Amino acid sequence: MAGMIQGETASRFSAVRAEFERNFTERSEVGAACAVYHRGEKVVDLWGGYRDLKQRLPWEQDTLVLVFSTTKGMAALTVAVAHSQGLLDFEAPVVRYWPEFAQHGKEEVPVWQLLAHQAGLCAIEPPLDVETLRDPDRLAQATARQRPAWKPGTRQGYHGAAIGWYEGELIRRIDPKGRSLGQFFQDELARPLGVEFYIGTPTSIPESRIAKMISYHPLRALFHLNKMPWPFLKALLNPKSLTAKTARIIGIAHPVDVGRPDLRTIEMPAANGIGQVRALARAYGVFAAAGKELTLRKETLESLSAPARPPTETRIDEVIRLETSYALGFLRPFPSLRFGSDKWFGTPGYGGSFAFADPVAEIGFAYAPNRCGYYLWDDPREKALRDAVYRCLK
């Protein structure tokens, strides 16, 4: 399998290629890609294995892959671009842009608090159906009328798929052209940077270009309980818990279903982004290195790397059931996930993908596989690559 690895690596980052090869020889990798940008320059661009294991089709340079919640980072970068363009004020109340949001005590929720997963809107009830997801107006009505699970600002909890729909409606409201988040992303980030990534994948993309995901049966996860935090698993197994309600927000049987042909065309800005892995690294790399390509304002960049503002009562995540940290749509450093500098921002995804920016190291990093792992973060395949990057920097 190591012989199927393609791509390029700057000599200084040769250790990353070595770990990428070890993923295939020692860590049961099937197909994957990894890319790194340093100070605006691409220093790692690797891909290998099979994009379709059953048909033995190799992962190619232009292979696209579903990255699940790693999509959240691209949605958050989109919101950041809107802020940089003067369309959005993070300190303003959400209702300034979306008056209908002012229901059930949400009148004073500021944008930053919503993006920090502190608004108590983790679970959308009743669960949304596909018809609602296809209709932006119906979706806006359904999300606006949600009742917070706690007083906004006092607690935090991973907003799962919901955070993307709230971001999407904000973009739709503030954009003078009324574009969806996916279209705004294409016009204002993807095309200017020359990258291929979609939030709502066009039907024109050939099925053969998209990596086939290899998931696991839920019962098989019982043999890997040590790989996920027990408080999270315990809550997930309780169908009445907020954790379980958040997980079944759109009523699909399994996370990989968001990549089905009939669902991948729908914009789920927190869950179903599909694209080239180097696109993620390129986008984060621009934000990590002053953002000149997108003419980003200094104020925006400083906001992204500033310390997260915690909720007033507890840092324990009401969904993950561990201490976490969020800011402006991104995950931020917290006790269980610390590396590099304390200014990094990014998002991991179901199955093992992860992408982030580290403004101190001026790094944009991305990794995504098609064989799903069991970790919420720190999948050994991804962590080996990330650790190698920072070893190379030293």
C-alpha positions as CSV (number, residue, x, y, z in Angstrom):
1,M,0.0,0.0,0.0
2,A,2.9,2.4,0.8
3,G,3.8,2.1,-2.9
4,M,0.5,3.7,-3.8
5,I,1.3,7.0,-2.0
6,Q,1.6,9.9,-4.3
7,G,2.2,13.6,-3.9
8,E,5.0,15.9,-2.8
9,T,6.7,16.9,0.5
10,A,9.2,19.6,1.1
11,S,12.4,18.1,2.4
12,R,12.0,19.8,5.8
13,F,8.7,18.0,6.2
14,S,9.8,14.5,5.2
15,A,8.8,13.1,8.6
16,V,5.1,13.8,7.6
17,R,5.4,11.5,4.6
18,A,7.0,8.9,6.8
19,E,4.1,8.9,9.2
20,F,1.6,9.0,6.2
21,E,3.2,5.8,5.0
22,R,3.1,4.2,8.5
23,N,-0.7,4.9,8.5
24,F,-1.0,2.4,5.7
25,T,1.5,-0.1,6.9
26,E,0.7,0.0,10.7
27,R,-2.5,1.9,11.3
28,S,-5.0,0.2,8.9
29,E,-5.4,3.2,6.6
30,V,-7.4,2.4,3.4
31,G,-7.4,5.7,1.6
32,A,-6.6,9.2,2.7
33,A,-5.0,12.6,2.0
34,C,-3.0,15.1,4.0
35,A,-1.9,18.6,3.1
36,V,0.0,21.3,4.9
37,Y,0.6,25.0,4.1
38,H,3.4,26.9,5.9
39,R,3.7,30.6,5.6
40,G,1.5,30.5,2.6
41,E,3.5,27.8,0.8
42,K,2.4,24.2,0.2
43,V,4.9,22.0,2.0
44,V,2.9,18.7,2.1
45,D,0.4,17.4,-0.4
46,L,0.0,13.6,-0.1
47,W,-2.6,11.1,-1.1
48,G,-2.7,7.3,-1.2
49,G,-4.5,4.0,-0.9
50,Y,-8.0,3.4,-2.4
51,R,-10.8,5.8,-2.9
52,D,-13.0,2.7,-3.5
53,L,-11.7,-0.4,-1.7
54,K,-14.2,-2.8,-3.3
55,Q,-13.3,-1.9,-6.8
56,R,-9.7,-1.3,-6.0
57,L,-9.8,2.2,-7.4
58,P,-6.8,4.3,-6.2
59,W,-7.1,7.6,-4.4
60,E,-6.1,10.2,-7.0
61,Q,-4.9,13.8,-7.0
62,D,-8.4,15.2,-7.6
63,T,-10.3,12.7,-5.3
64,L,-13.0,14.3,-3.2
65,V,-14.0,13.1,0.3
66,L,-16.8,13.7,2.8
67,V,-15.3,15.3,5.9
68,F,-18.3,15.4,8.2
69,S,-17.9,18.1,11.0
70,T,-14.6,19.3,9.6
71,T,-17.0,21.1,7.3
72,K,-17.8,23.4,10.2
73,G,-14.5,25.0,9.8
74,M,-15.2,26.0,6.2
75,A,-18.6,27.4,7.3
76,A,-16.9,29.4,10.1
77,L,-14.3,30.7,7.7
78,T,-17.2,31.9,5.5
79,V,-18.7,33.8,8.4
80,A,-15.3,35.3,9.1
81,V,-15.0,36.5,5.5
82,A,-18.4,38.1,5.9
83,H,-17.2,39.8,9.1
84,S,-14.1,41.0,7.3
85,Q,-16.3,42.5,4.5
86,G,-18.2,44.5,7.1
87,L,-21.4,42.5,6.7
88,L,-21.5,41.2,10.3
89,D,-20.6,42.3,13.8
90,F,-19.8,39.5,16.2
91,E,-20.9,41.6,19.1
92,A,-24.3,42.5,17.7
93,P,-27.4,40.6,18.7
94,V,-28.5,37.9,16.2
95,V,-31.9,39.6,15.9
96,R,-30.3,42.7,14.3
97,Y,-29.9,40.5,11.2
98,W,-32.6,37.9,11.8
99,P,-35.6,39.4,13.7
100,E,-37.6,36.1,13.8
101,F,-34.8,34.6,16.0
102,A,-36.2,36.6,18.9
103,Q,-38.3,33.7,20.3
104,H,-38.2,32.0,23.7
105,G,-35.7,34.2,25.4
106,K,-33.2,34.5,22.5
107,E,-33.7,38.2,22.0
108,E,-30.3,39.3,23.4
109,V,-28.1,36.4,22.1
110,P,-25.1,38.0,20.4
111,V,-23.6,36.5,17.3
112,W,-20.4,35.4,19.0
113,Q,-22.4,33.5,21.7
114,L,-24.4,31.6,19.1
115,L,-21.2,30.7,17.2
116,A,-19.6,29.6,20.5
117,H,-22.2,26.9,21.0
118,Q,-23.6,28.7,24.1
119,A,-27.1,29.5,22.8
120,G,-28.6,26.1,23.9
121,L,-29.8,25.2,20.4
122,C,-28.1,21.9,20.1
123,A,-31.1,19.8,19.3
124,I,-33.7,20.9,16.7
125,E,-37.1,19.5,17.7
126,P,-39.0,17.9,16.1
127,P,-36.1,16.5,14.0
128,L,-36.0,18.1,10.5
129,D,-37.0,16.3,7.4
130,V,-35.4,16.4,4.0
131,E,-38.1,18.6,2.6
132,T,-37.4,21.2,5.2
133,L,-33.7,21.1,4.6
134,R,-34.3,21.8,0.9
135,D,-36.4,24.9,1.7
136,P,-34.4,27.8,3.2
137,D,-37.5,29.6,4.4
138,R,-39.0,26.6,6.1
139,L,-35.6,25.8,7.6
140,A,-35.3,29.3,9.0
141,Q,-38.7,29.1,10.6
142,A,-37.9,25.8,12.2
143,T,-34.5,27.0,13.6
144,A,-35.8,30.4,14.8
145,R,-38.6,28.9,16.9
146,Q,-36.3,26.6,18.9
147,R,-36.4,26.9,22.6
148,P,-32.9,27.0,24.3
149,A,-32.0,24.1,26.5
150,W,-30.4,26.5,29.0
151,K,-30.2,30.3,29.5
152,P,-27.9,31.4,26.6
153,G,-24.5,32.3,27.8
154,T,-24.5,30.3,31.0
155,R,-23.5,26.9,29.5
156,Q,-22.2,25.4,26.3
157,G,-22.9,22.3,24.3
158,Y,-21.9,21.1,20.9
159,H,-24.5,22.3,18.4
160,G,-23.9,19.4,16.1
161,A,-25.6,19.9,12.7
162,A,-27.6,22.9,14.0
163,I,-24.7,25.4,14.1
164,G,-24.4,25.2,10.4
165,W,-28.0,26.1,9.7
166,Y,-27.8,29.1,12.0
167,E,-24.7,30.2,10.3
168,G,-26.3,29.6,6.9
169,E,-29.3,31.8,7.7
170,L,-27.1,34.6,9.1
171,I,-25.2,34.6,5.8
172,R,-28.4,34.6,3.8
173,R,-29.7,37.6,5.8
174,I,-26.6,39.7,5.7
175,D,-25.4,39.1,2.1
176,P,-26.7,41.9,-0.2
177,K,-27.1,39.2,-2.9
178,G,-29.0,36.8,-0.6
179,R,-26.7,34.0,-1.3
180,S,-26.7,30.7,0.6
181,L,-23.7,29.9,2.8
182,G,-22.5,27.3,0.2
183,Q,-22.7,29.8,-2.6
184,F,-21.1,32.6,-0.6
185,F,-18.3,30.1,0.2
186,Q,-17.8,29.3,-3.5
187,D,-17.8,32.9,-4.6
188,E,-15.8,34.5,-1.8
189,L,-13.3,31.7,-0.7
190,A,-13.1,28.7,-3.0
191,R,-12.8,30.5,-6.3
192,P,-10.5,33.2,-5.2
193,L,-8.2,30.6,-3.6
194,G,-8.5,28.2,-6.6
195,V,-9.7,25.3,-4.4
196,E,-12.3,22.6,-4.8
197,F,-14.6,22.1,-1.8
198,Y,-18.4,22.1,-1.7
199,I,-21.0,22.7,0.9
200,G,-23.8,21.3,-1.1
201,T,-22.2,19.2,-3.8
202,P,-23.3,19.9,-7.4
203,T,-24.9,17.0,-9.3
204,S,-22.4,17.6,-12.0
205,I,-19.6,16.1,-9.9
206,P,-19.0,12.5,-11.1
207,E,-19.7,9.8,-8.4
208,S,-16.4,8.2,-9.4
209,R,-14.4,11.2,-8.0
210,I,-15.9,10.9,-4.5
211,A,-14.2,8.5,-2.1
212,K,-16.4,5.7,-0.8
213,M,-16.7,5.9,2.9
214,I,-16.0,2.8,5.0
215,S,-18.0,3.0,8.2
216,Y,-18.7,0.6,11.0
217,H,-21.9,-0.9,12.4
218,P,-22.9,0.7,15.7
219,L,-22.6,-2.7,17.5
220,R,-19.0,-2.9,16.4
221,A,-18.3,0.3,18.3
222,L,-19.0,-1.6,21.5
223,F,-15.5,-3.2,21.0
224,H,-13.9,0.2,20.9
225,L,-15.5,1.9,23.9
226,N,-12.1,2.9,25.3
227,K,-11.6,5.2,22.3
228,M,-14.4,7.6,23.1
229,P,-15.0,9.5,26.4
230,W,-17.2,7.4,28.6
231,P,-19.4,10.3,29.8
232,F,-20.2,11.0,26.1
233,L,-21.0,7.4,25.3
234,K,-23.2,7.0,28.4
235,A,-25.2,10.1,27.4
236,L,-25.4,9.0,23.8
237,L,-26.9,5.6,24.8
238,N,-29.7,7.4,26.7
239,P,-32.3,8.3,24.0
240,K,-33.8,11.0,26.2
241,S,-30.5,12.8,26.7
242,L,-29.5,16.1,25.0
243,T,-26.6,14.2,23.5
244,A,-28.8,11.7,21.8
245,K,-31.3,14.3,20.6
246,T,-28.5,16.3,19.1
247,A,-27.1,13.3,17.3
248,R,-30.5,12.5,15.7
249,I,-31.2,16.0,14.6
250,I,-32.1,15.1,11.0
251,G,-33.3,11.5,11.6
252,I,-30.7,9.7,9.5
253,A,-29.7,6.2,10.4
254,H,-25.9,6.7,10.3
255,P,-23.6,9.7,10.0
256,V,-22.3,8.5,6.6
257,D,-25.8,9.0,5.2
258,V,-25.2,12.7,4.9
259,G,-23.0,11.9,1.9
260,R,-25.7,10.0,0.1
261,P,-26.3,11.3,-3.5
262,D,-29.8,12.5,-2.5
263,L,-28.4,14.4,0.6
264,R,-25.0,15.6,-0.5
265,T,-26.6,18.2,-2.7
266,I,-28.3,19.8,0.3
267,E,-26.3,22.4,2.2
268,M,-25.5,21.1,5.6
269,P,-22.7,23.6,6.6
270,A,-21.9,21.6,9.7
271,A,-21.9,18.1,8.3
272,N,-21.7,17.2,4.6
273,G,-18.8,19.2,3.0
274,I,-17.1,17.3,0.2
275,G,-13.9,18.3,-1.4
276,Q,-10.2,17.9,-1.8
277,V,-8.2,17.8,1.4
278,R,-5.6,20.3,0.1
279,A,-8.5,22.8,-0.2
280,L,-9.0,22.7,3.5
281,A,-5.3,23.2,4.2
282,R,-5.1,26.0,1.7
283,A,-8.0,27.9,3.2
284,Y,-6.7,27.5,6.7
285,G,-3.2,28.4,5.5
286,V,-4.4,31.7,4.2
287,F,-6.0,32.6,7.5
288,A,-2.9,31.5,9.4
289,A,-0.6,33.7,7.3
290,A,-2.3,37.2,7.3
291,G,-5.0,36.4,4.8
292,K,-3.7,38.6,2.0
293,E,-5.2,36.5,-0.7
294,L,-8.7,37.3,0.7
295,T,-7.8,40.8,1.9
296,L,-8.9,39.9,5.4
297,R,-9.0,42.6,8.0
298,K,-6.6,42.4,10.9
299,E,-9.5,42.8,13.3
300,T,-11.1,39.6,11.9
301,L,-7.9,37.6,12.1
302,E,-7.3,38.7,15.7
303,S,-10.8,37.8,16.7
304,L,-10.3,34.2,15.4
305,S,-7.2,33.6,17.5
306,A,-8.3,35.5,20.6
307,P,-8.9,33.4,23.7
308,A,-12.4,31.9,23.8
309,R,-15.0,33.5,26.0
310,P,-16.3,30.7,28.3
311,P,-19.9,30.4,29.5
312,T,-20.6,31.9,32.9
313,E,-21.5,28.7,34.8
314,T,-19.5,25.8,33.5
315,R,-17.1,24.8,30.8
316,I,-18.4,21.2,30.7
317,D,-20.0,20.6,27.4
318,E,-23.7,19.6,27.8
319,V,-23.5,17.3,24.7
320,I,-19.9,16.0,24.8
321,R,-19.9,15.8,28.6
322,L,-16.3,17.0,28.9
323,E,-14.7,20.4,29.2
324,T,-14.5,21.9,25.7
325,S,-13.9,25.3,24.2
326,Y,-15.5,27.0,21.2
327,A,-15.3,30.4,19.5
328,L,-16.7,31.9,16.3
329,G,-17.7,28.5,15.0
330,F,-14.4,26.8,15.7
331,L,-13.1,24.4,18.3
332,R,-10.4,26.1,20.4
333,P,-7.7,24.6,22.7
334,F,-9.1,22.7,25.7
335,P,-7.5,20.3,28.2
336,S,-8.1,17.2,26.1
337,L,-6.9,18.7,22.9
338,R,-3.8,20.9,23.1
339,F,-1.0,21.2,20.6
340,G,1.1,23.8,18.9
341,S,0.1,27.3,20.1
342,D,-2.9,28.4,22.1
343,K,-4.1,30.4,19.1
344,W,-5.1,27.5,16.8
345,F,-8.7,27.2,15.5
346,G,-10.3,24.4,13.5
347,T,-12.7,21.5,13.6
348,P,-12.4,17.7,13.7
349,G,-14.9,15.5,12.0
350,Y,-16.6,12.1,12.5
351,G,-14.3,9.3,11.4
352,G,-11.0,11.0,11.9
353,S,-10.7,14.1,9.7
354,F,-9.3,17.3,11.1
355,A,-8.3,20.7,9.7
356,F,-7.0,23.8,11.5
357,A,-5.0,27.0,11.3
358,D,-2.2,27.9,13.7
359,P,-1.4,31.6,13.3
360,V,1.7,31.4,15.5
361,A,3.3,28.6,13.4
362,E,1.6,30.0,10.3
363,I,0.3,26.5,9.5
364,G,-2.8,25.3,7.7
365,F,-3.2,21.6,8.2
366,A,-5.8,19.1,6.9
367,Y,-6.2,15.3,6.9
368,A,-9.2,13.1,5.9
369,P,-9.6,9.4,5.4
370,N,-12.3,7.2,4.0
371,R,-12.2,4.6,6.6
372,C,-14.0,5.9,9.7
373,G,-12.3,5.6,13.0
374,Y,-13.9,5.7,16.5
375,Y,-12.4,8.8,18.0
376,L,-14.0,12.2,18.7
377,W,-10.5,13.8,18.2
378,D,-6.9,12.6,18.2
379,D,-7.4,9.7,15.8
380,P,-4.0,8.1,15.8
381,R,-3.6,8.4,12.1
382,E,-4.3,12.1,12.1
383,K,-2.4,12.8,15.3
384,A,0.7,11.1,14.0
385,L,0.7,13.5,11.0
386,R,0.0,16.6,13.1
387,D,2.7,15.7,15.6
388,A,5.2,15.2,12.8
389,V,4.4,18.6,11.4
390,Y,5.3,20.3,14.7
391,R,8.4,18.1,15.0
392,C,9.5,19.4,11.6
393,L,8.9,23.0,12.6
394,K,11.3,22.5,15.6
